[in-house]
Amino acid sequence: MSDIVRTFPKDLIDLDQFSPEQLTHILDTAENFKEVSEREIKKVPTLRGKLVVIFFHENSTRTRLSFEVAAKRLSADTVALSASGSSLSKGESLLDTARNIEAMHPDALVIRHGASGTPGFLGRRLSFPVLNAGDGAHAHPTQALLDMLTLREVKGRLDGLRIAIIGDIAHSRVARSNMIGLSKMGARVAVAGPPSMMAVELAETYGVEVYNRPEPAIEGADGVMMLRIQLERQTGALFPGNREYALVYGLSRERLKLAKEDAVILHPGPVNQGVELSPELYEDRRSVILPQVTNGVAVRMALLYLLIERPGQAEAA
Amino acid sequence: MTSLLIKNGRLIDPSQNIDAERDLWLAGGRVKAVDRPGAFSSGSAEKNIDAQGLWVLPGLIDMHVHLREPGHEYKETVASGLAAAAAGGFTAVLAMPNTSPPLDNAQEVAALLERGRAAASARVWPAAAMTRGRRGEDLTEYQDLKNAGAVAVTDDGSWVRNPKVLRRVLDYAAVCGLLPLCHAEDHDLAEGGAIHEGRVSTRLGLPGIPAQAEINAVTRDINMVELSGRPLHFCHISTRGAIEAIGSAKAKGLPVSCETAPHYLFLTHEDVGDYDPNAKMNPPLRGEADRDSLLAALADGTVDALATDHAPHSSLEKDVEFIDAAFGVIGLESALPLALELVRRRLISPSRLVELMSLNPARLLNIPGGSLAPGQPADLTLVDPNLAFTLRPEDSRSLSRNSPFWGRDFVGRAVKTLVGGREV
């Protein structure tokens, strides 16, 4: 146990930094923290006196809220920063931001940024833990962990599961972190999307199955993760339109029949109902979209605790 | 002008088919005579340099350098860039015109040459803008630029999109005796890209630049050379597809030439690693197959020149979010040590190194040098092929520090650089 924690990286950048044992430990810790949210007084003193800076350089509702709730349930103080309105050039502001945050002596920085690689950039320059809350199209490790926790809860395991991820894989940090994390835990991942939304060499890079039609990915799946079609991220038309997308790639009751009978539907949210997911399925008993949100808080509590407190490290040193 | 005797060195001069011990007698800024060791008495010159154990090369010429002055003097000045060139063994550089303002008129060409004279270091040869404002529309005044001292025209950084414009460029540049240099990139395909499109761009979640962005442009430009029948030189070739297209064009007898840069021979997109901005350049570092093709083409003659694409940027442009980081790396002080590594690995011969870094650039640009035959300028690079050293940023003469090669151990470097018989 102490070995598992001692070798934890300083920062949470992506799931490729962790061994399967470490990922399991994060999920176990999250599972323990879930109970806190069910108490009458939903708060433990674990991180009392610690300051967590939450810096969102890109809009987000649920991830930001989830991190704030997680920090507060652990009794940490939180400061939220947003980059809007800065008149500095991007480069200056990022370095300046790092220096200014360092000068405030916080205990952790949670960063959401539109540019891939930015959490690592900050992590290398800051002495305290940096937690990636999503960077560009690169990584969204807490989202992947909450997806994994949700799947593990429902299915009892991750090893041997078949998970389909459908949508704009090229621009999806959620897909990337899930391909890494799920594969590490022994799940088989199949991704599908239009060719214009697929990155090159996905199979070689992540060891996943790659399809351009959703059916072969969904076939026999234990879980189907529908990605949000993010029109705001697209330059030039990657697809003829939302209706056409729903027709070819959208998840409907009919298409879901290809999956296992007890398959669950996941979505990182917010859902474009009627585009990637038909409205009837949002309310379907197989949808775990809201449990995902609950688990998000638990996963973020676990990571804040593990990276700030590094339990087990003191006695090991 | 003083006379100088260089004794006991190994002269490597493919223009004279020499790779042997030779003494050189320099006077009046030129090579006076070349002969067997001991042929000239030590007393015949005012000064002697004992080059025992050293290679004596015709001064190296880098035909692709960004000096940044005027406009971005905090990145590099003509003086600092030429000092870095001299330290790296280059006796002359071709300065790219993408300064601010761009080098698209005779006054700017004259001003660059004046700054070069004032620096009293390596020589600077101007490449003027191919089109006004480098916009790819209207041609600049080639004869006026030529008269002012330009030896080439290029819109480096931008491809001439309109084939009709390129046709006029090729035709008219040939009339004026200027070499047109092409930055071959299909901007529509490459738009928004940060690194080579491949496994690494997928892993890092970065927009990719497909190899075909270069191949498309090279292929179209070769078609235009076929139409025009006039010469065209391709800058910084990075892909197997482009080098194959150029090889085929050469086999057909078309007047095309090309250069590649050392980083394409030593690094691949894997070296971007964890978003290293010093591995971000345009064209981007490619795959292993591309690198291997370029190495083969370097040896077999398809590649005419090794040029650095020395592109200084400060930390303001580099130490930022990767997607926003400027493209380009410096190279003047690492190019020769890297090329010597290729010699040690027996991928190229010492003579071939001189062809790539001196003789061919001189011939392509139709400038003096590239040879130490009697009558040529006394521009020489003395190389200690056995000197081990580590490339360190604190030793660099450049004002910028954006190199992917810091900390690399080398064997072999320039120990003396002579321009017009004068040590610089």
HADDOCK unambig.tbl for C-alpha pairs under 7 A between the chains (distance, minus, plus):
assign (segid A and resid 91 and name CA) (segid B and resid 316 and name CA) 6.77 0.50 0.50
assign (segid A and resid 91 and name CA) (segid B and resid 320 and name CA) 4.51 0.50 0.50
assign (segid A and resid 91 and name CA) (segid B and resid 321 and name CA) 6.51 0.50 0.50
assign (segid A and resid 94 and name CA) (segid B and resid 320 and name CA) 6.94 0.50 0.50
assign (segid A and resid 115 and name CA) (segid B and resid 321 and name CA) 6.27 0.50 0.50
assign (segid A and resid 115 and name CA) (segid B and resid 323 and name CA) 6.40 0.50 0.50
assign (segid A and resid 116 and name CA) (segid B and resid 204 and name CA) 6.92 0.50 0.50
assign (segid A and resid 116 and name CA) (segid B and resid 205 and name CA) 6.28 0.50 0.50
assign (segid A and resid 116 and name CA) (segid B and resid 206 and name CA) 6.67 0.50 0.50
assign (segid A and resid 117 and name CA) (segid B and resid 275 and name CA) 6.25 0.50 0.50
assign (segid A and resid 117 and name CA) (segid B and resid 322 and name CA) 6.73 0.50 0.50
assign (segid A and resid 118 and name CA) (segid B and resid 321 and name CA) 5.88 0.50 0.50
assign (segid A and resid 137 and name CA) (segid B and resid 205 and name CA) 4.54 0.50 0.50
assign (segid A and resid 137 and name CA) (segid B and resid 206 and name CA) 6.86 0.50 0.50
assign (segid A and resid 138 and name CA) (segid B and resid 204 and name CA) 5.32 0.50 0.50
assign (segid A and resid 138 and name CA) (segid B and resid 205 and name CA) 4.15 0.50 0.50
assign (segid A and resid 199 and name CA) (segid B and resid 202 and name CA) 5.63 0.50 0.50
assign (segid A and resid 200 and name CA) (segid B and resid 198 and name CA) 5.83 0.50 0.50
assign (segid A and resid 200 and name CA) (segid B and resid 199 and name CA) 6.66 0.50 0.50
assign (segid A and resid 200 and name CA) (segid B and resid 202 and name CA) 6.32 0.50 0.50
assign (segid A and resid 201 and name CA) (segid B and resid 198 and name CA) 6.59 0.50 0.50
assign (segid A and resid 201 and name CA) (segid B and resid 199 and name CA) 5.63 0.50 0.50
assign (segid A and resid 205 and name CA) (segid B and resid 199 and name CA) 6.26 0.50 0.50
assign (segid A and resid 205 and name CA) (segid B and resid 203 and name CA) 6.98 0.50 0.50
